[in-house]
């Protein structure tokens, strides 16, 4: 963390964090975001320091190195005939699964879905974390047809808005089906994602039916009420208690899950904002609740996908 970020850490007003959240969702433009941040600059805390503290620091948030000897990772391009033709993603599995034994252990699979900026380093890191928990994981890049994640979240967000949404959804459907049929998998697929990825995890549950074993959406929008009856997966919902809009909307989703006898849990994590799991954005990250949410997600996926197909 550089000097400006260190100076700002722990001092950023909640309103500034909320403005950043609106900015990354495309609700306000870059100019309006920067202008708004100036309102929070006070003695000893410059606007530059606030912006740098709010922006992602992927090196800071990395938990598993790309060259970690415990995993094997590669970039794979798979067919998406009903989407954008093909989609490229990051595929990770435990190193022990790549030995030359005649019958490698078949593991449950996790589809990891990024936020609305493309396959950034944080999402790849989450995929590696799943491999260390003895899953195979695939993190597709919805920006494949536009050249992929551009190594810049702002530019990624701009590109994201140009993708045809129905085609994008089909890219994720194709990714889930690819995982379900993968030779190293046990035929059980789970989905998780963050913000956009959380909403897409919910959407996939309505589309895939019994082909999805479980989903753990993090601060994602719920599917339309009339679609919930199609869900066959076990749903684990994560929201931050300070994420007012999604918290307010959650009871309606919960009511539909109950009505349709769908296995579910909902966690409203205390003192947590939208993005509380993302350790690459320190001002939003809540280490305590993120750790608890991760542990519950791993347990949930083990419960519903670890058995052989």
C-alpha positions as CSV (number, residue, x, y, z in Angstrom):
1,X,0.0,0.0,0.0
2,X,1.5,3.4,-1.0
3,X,1.7,6.5,1.2
4,X,-1.5,8.0,-0.1
5,X,-3.5,4.8,0.5
6,X,-1.9,4.3,3.9
7,X,-2.9,7.8,4.8
8,X,-6.5,7.3,3.7
9,X,-7.1,3.8,5.1
10,X,-9.7,3.8,7.8
11,X,-10.6,7.5,7.2
12,X,-12.8,7.3,4.1
13,X,-16.3,8.5,4.8
14,X,-19.0,5.9,4.1
15,X,-20.6,8.3,1.6
16,X,-17.4,8.2,-0.4
17,X,-17.4,4.4,-0.5
18,X,-21.1,4.5,-1.6
19,X,-20.1,6.9,-4.4
20,X,-17.4,4.5,-5.5
21,X,-20.0,1.7,-5.6
22,X,-22.3,3.8,-7.7
23,X,-19.4,4.7,-10.0
24,X,-18.3,1.0,-10.6
25,X,-22.0,0.1,-11.3
26,X,-22.1,2.8,-14.0
27,X,-24.7,4.9,-12.1
28,X,-22.3,8.0,-12.2
29,X,-19.6,8.8,-14.7
30,X,-15.9,9.3,-14.0
31,X,-16.1,13.0,-14.0
32,X,-19.0,13.1,-11.6
33,X,-17.2,10.5,-9.4
34,X,-14.0,12.6,-9.2
35,X,-16.0,15.8,-8.6
36,X,-17.9,14.1,-5.8
37,X,-14.8,12.8,-4.1
38,X,-13.5,16.4,-3.8
39,X,-16.3,17.0,-1.3
40,X,-14.8,14.5,1.1
41,X,-11.3,15.9,1.0
42,X,-10.3,17.4,4.4
43,X,-7.1,18.5,6.1
44,X,-4.7,15.6,5.9
45,X,-6.9,13.6,3.5
46,X,-6.6,14.7,-0.2
47,X,-9.0,13.7,-3.0
48,X,-6.1,11.9,-4.6
49,X,-5.5,9.8,-1.5
50,X,-9.2,8.9,-1.3
51,X,-9.4,7.9,-5.0
52,X,-6.2,5.7,-4.6
53,X,-7.6,4.1,-1.5
54,X,-10.9,3.2,-3.2
55,X,-9.4,1.8,-6.4
56,X,-8.5,-1.9,-6.5
57,X,-5.0,-3.0,-5.6
58,X,-4.8,-6.5,-7.0
59,X,-1.3,-7.2,-5.7
60,X,-2.5,-6.3,-2.2
61,X,-5.5,-8.6,-2.5
62,X,-3.8,-11.7,-3.9
63,X,-4.0,-14.7,-1.7
64,X,-2.7,-17.4,-4.0
65,X,0.1,-16.7,-6.4
66,X,-0.4,-17.6,-10.1
67,X,2.6,-19.9,-9.9
68,X,1.6,-21.6,-6.7
69,X,2.9,-25.2,-6.8
70,X,-0.3,-26.5,-5.3
71,X,-2.4,-25.7,-8.4
72,X,-2.4,-26.0,-12.2
73,X,-3.9,-23.2,-14.1
74,X,-4.5,-22.5,-17.8
75,X,-6.6,-20.2,-20.1
76,X,-9.1,-22.2,-22.0
77,X,-11.4,-21.1,-24.9
78,X,-14.6,-23.1,-25.1
79,X,-17.5,-23.0,-27.6
80,X,-20.6,-20.9,-26.9
81,X,-22.8,-21.5,-29.9
82,X,-25.8,-19.6,-28.4
83,X,-23.7,-16.8,-27.1
84,X,-20.8,-14.9,-28.7
85,X,-19.4,-18.0,-30.5
86,X,-16.8,-18.8,-27.9
87,X,-15.7,-17.6,-24.4
88,X,-12.2,-17.6,-22.9
89,X,-11.7,-18.3,-19.2
90,X,-9.3,-19.2,-16.5
91,X,-9.3,-22.9,-15.5
92,X,-7.7,-24.0,-12.3
93,X,-7.5,-27.4,-10.5
94,X,-5.4,-28.9,-7.7
95,X,-2.0,-30.0,-8.7
96,X,-2.6,-33.5,-7.2
97,X,-5.3,-34.0,-9.8
98,X,-2.8,-33.7,-12.7
99,X,-0.6,-36.7,-11.7
100,X,-0.3,-39.7,-14.0
101,X,-2.5,-42.0,-12.0
102,X,-4.9,-44.0,-14.1
103,X,-8.0,-42.7,-12.4
104,X,-7.6,-39.1,-11.2
105,X,-10.0,-38.1,-8.5
106,X,-13.1,-36.5,-10.0
107,X,-13.9,-33.3,-8.2
108,X,-16.9,-30.9,-8.0
109,X,-16.7,-27.8,-10.2
110,X,-17.2,-24.2,-9.4
111,X,-18.1,-21.5,-12.0
112,X,-16.7,-18.2,-10.7
113,X,-18.4,-15.1,-12.2
114,X,-16.7,-11.7,-12.2
115,X,-18.2,-8.3,-11.4
116,X,-19.2,-6.0,-14.2
117,X,-15.7,-5.2,-15.4
118,X,-14.5,-8.5,-16.8
119,X,-12.1,-11.2,-15.6
120,X,-9.8,-9.2,-13.4
121,X,-7.0,-10.5,-11.2
122,X,-9.2,-10.7,-8.1
123,X,-11.6,-13.1,-9.8
124,X,-8.7,-15.3,-11.0
125,X,-7.4,-15.3,-7.5
126,X,-10.8,-16.5,-6.2
127,X,-10.7,-19.3,-8.7
128,X,-7.3,-20.4,-7.4
129,X,-8.6,-20.3,-3.8
130,X,-11.3,-22.8,-4.9
131,X,-8.6,-25.1,-6.3
132,X,-6.9,-25.1,-2.9
133,X,-10.2,-26.2,-1.5
134,X,-10.2,-29.3,-3.8
135,X,-12.5,-28.1,-6.5
136,X,-11.9,-27.5,-10.2
137,X,-12.8,-23.9,-11.1
138,X,-13.5,-22.0,-14.3
139,X,-13.7,-18.2,-14.4
140,X,-15.0,-17.0,-17.8
141,X,-14.4,-13.6,-19.2
142,X,-17.6,-12.0,-20.5
143,X,-15.5,-9.5,-22.5
144,X,-14.0,-12.3,-24.7
145,X,-15.7,-11.0,-27.8
146,X,-14.3,-7.5,-27.3
147,X,-10.8,-8.7,-26.7
148,X,-11.1,-9.6,-23.0
149,X,-10.5,-7.8,-19.8
150,X,-8.3,-4.7,-20.7
151,X,-6.2,-4.7,-17.5
152,X,-8.1,-1.6,-16.3
153,X,-11.4,-1.8,-14.4
154,X,-12.8,1.5,-15.7
155,X,-12.2,0.5,-19.3
156,X,-13.5,-3.0,-18.6
157,X,-16.7,-1.4,-17.2
158,X,-17.1,0.6,-20.4
159,X,-16.7,-2.5,-22.6
160,X,-19.1,-4.4,-20.4
161,X,-21.9,-2.1,-21.3
162,X,-21.5,-3.0,-25.0
163,X,-22.1,-6.7,-24.6
164,X,-25.5,-8.1,-25.6
165,X,-26.9,-9.4,-22.3
166,X,-28.8,-12.4,-23.6
167,X,-25.7,-13.5,-25.5
168,X,-23.6,-13.0,-22.4
169,X,-25.9,-15.1,-20.3
170,X,-25.6,-17.9,-22.9
171,X,-21.8,-17.7,-22.5
172,X,-22.1,-18.5,-18.8
173,X,-24.6,-21.3,-19.5
174,X,-22.1,-22.8,-22.0
175,X,-19.4,-22.5,-19.3
176,X,-21.4,-24.3,-16.7
177,X,-22.2,-27.1,-19.2
178,X,-18.6,-27.4,-20.1
179,X,-17.7,-27.8,-16.4
180,X,-20.5,-30.4,-15.9
181,X,-19.0,-32.5,-18.7
182,X,-15.4,-32.0,-17.9
183,X,-13.3,-35.2,-17.6
184,X,-11.9,-34.1,-14.3
185,X,-15.3,-33.2,-12.8
186,X,-17.8,-35.4,-10.9
187,X,-20.7,-33.9,-12.8
188,X,-21.7,-31.5,-10.0
189,X,-21.5,-27.8,-10.8
190,X,-21.8,-24.9,-8.4
191,X,-21.8,-21.2,-9.2
192,X,-20.7,-18.1,-7.3
193,X,-20.1,-14.5,-8.3
194,X,-19.9,-11.0,-7.1
195,X,-22.3,-8.1,-7.8
196,X,-23.1,-8.8,-11.5
197,X,-21.7,-12.3,-11.0
198,X,-23.9,-12.8,-8.0
199,X,-27.0,-11.8,-10.0
200,X,-25.8,-14.1,-12.8
201,X,-25.4,-17.0,-10.4
202,X,-29.1,-16.5,-9.5
203,X,-30.1,-16.3,-13.1
204,X,-28.2,-19.5,-14.0
205,X,-30.0,-21.3,-11.2
206,X,-33.3,-20.6,-12.9
207,X,-31.9,-21.6,-16.4
208,X,-29.9,-24.7,-15.5
209,X,-32.4,-26.4,-13.2
210,X,-31.0,-29.7,-12.0
211,X,-27.7,-29.1,-13.9
212,X,-26.7,-26.7,-11.1
213,X,-26.1,-28.3,-7.7
214,X,-25.6,-25.1,-5.7
215,X,-25.1,-21.4,-6.0
216,X,-23.6,-18.8,-3.6
217,X,-24.4,-15.3,-5.0
218,X,-22.5,-12.5,-3.3
219,X,-24.4,-9.2,-3.3
220,X,-26.2,-10.1,-6.4
221,X,-29.7,-9.2,-7.7
222,X,-32.5,-11.8,-7.3
223,X,-34.2,-13.3,-10.3
224,X,-37.8,-12.4,-11.1
225,X,-40.2,-14.0,-8.7
226,X,-41.9,-16.0,-11.4
227,X,-38.6,-17.6,-12.3
228,X,-37.7,-18.9,-8.8
229,X,-39.8,-22.0,-9.1
230,X,-37.4,-23.3,-11.8
231,X,-34.5,-23.4,-9.3
232,X,-33.3,-26.9,-8.3
233,X,-30.0,-25.8,-6.8
234,X,-29.3,-25.1,-3.2
235,X,-29.0,-21.3,-2.8
236,X,-26.7,-19.5,-0.3
237,X,-27.2,-15.7,-0.4
238,X,-24.6,-13.3,0.9
239,X,-25.3,-9.6,1.4
240,X,-23.7,-6.8,3.5
241,X,-25.9,-5.3,6.1
242,X,-25.0,-1.8,4.8
243,X,-25.9,-2.6,1.2
244,X,-29.4,-1.1,1.7
245,X,-31.0,-1.7,-1.6
246,X,-30.2,-5.4,-1.9
247,X,-30.9,-6.0,1.8
248,X,-34.4,-4.4,1.4
249,X,-35.0,-6.6,-1.7
250,X,-33.9,-9.9,-0.1
251,X,-37.0,-10.8,1.9
252,X,-39.1,-11.1,-1.3
253,X,-36.5,-13.5,-2.8
254,X,-36.5,-15.5,0.5
255,X,-40.2,-15.8,0.4
256,X,-40.2,-17.3,-3.1
257,X,-37.4,-19.7,-2.1
258,X,-39.5,-20.8,0.9
259,X,-42.7,-21.1,-1.1
260,X,-41.0,-23.4,-3.6
261,X,-39.2,-25.5,-1.0
262,X,-35.8,-24.7,-2.3
263,X,-32.9,-25.4,0.1
264,X,-31.4,-22.0,1.0
265,X,-29.7,-19.9,3.5
266,X,-29.4,-16.1,3.6
267,X,-26.7,-14.2,5.4
268,X,-26.8,-10.5,6.0
269,X,-23.3,-9.9,7.2
270,X,-22.9,-7.1,9.9
271,X,-20.9,-3.9,9.3
272,X,-20.4,-4.9,5.7
273,X,-20.9,-2.9,2.5
274,X,-21.4,-3.9,-1.1
275,X,-18.2,-5.6,-2.1
276,X,-17.2,-6.6,1.4
277,X,-15.6,-9.8,0.1
278,X,-13.2,-8.1,-2.3
279,X,-9.9,-7.8,-0.5
280,X,-8.4,-5.9,-3.5
281,X,-10.6,-2.9,-2.5
282,X,-9.5,-2.4,1.1
283,X,-12.0,0.3,1.9
284,X,-14.9,-2.1,1.2
285,X,-13.3,-5.3,2.4
286,X,-14.4,-6.7,5.8
287,X,-11.9,-9.4,6.7
288,X,-14.0,-10.9,9.5
289,X,-17.2,-11.3,7.5
290,X,-15.5,-12.2,4.2
291,X,-13.7,-15.0,6.0
292,X,-16.9,-16.3,7.5
293,X,-18.8,-16.0,4.2
294,X,-16.0,-17.9,2.4
295,X,-16.0,-20.7,5.0
296,X,-19.8,-21.0,4.7
297,X,-19.6,-21.1,0.9
298,X,-17.0,-23.9,0.9
299,X,-19.1,-25.9,3.4
300,X,-22.3,-25.3,1.2
301,X,-20.6,-26.5,-1.9
302,X,-19.1,-29.5,-0.2
303,X,-22.6,-30.4,1.2
304,X,-24.4,-30.2,-2.2
305,X,-21.7,-31.2,-4.7
306,X,-19.1,-33.3,-3.2
307,X,-21.0,-36.6,-3.7
308,X,-20.3,-38.5,-7.0
309,X,-22.8,-38.1,-9.8
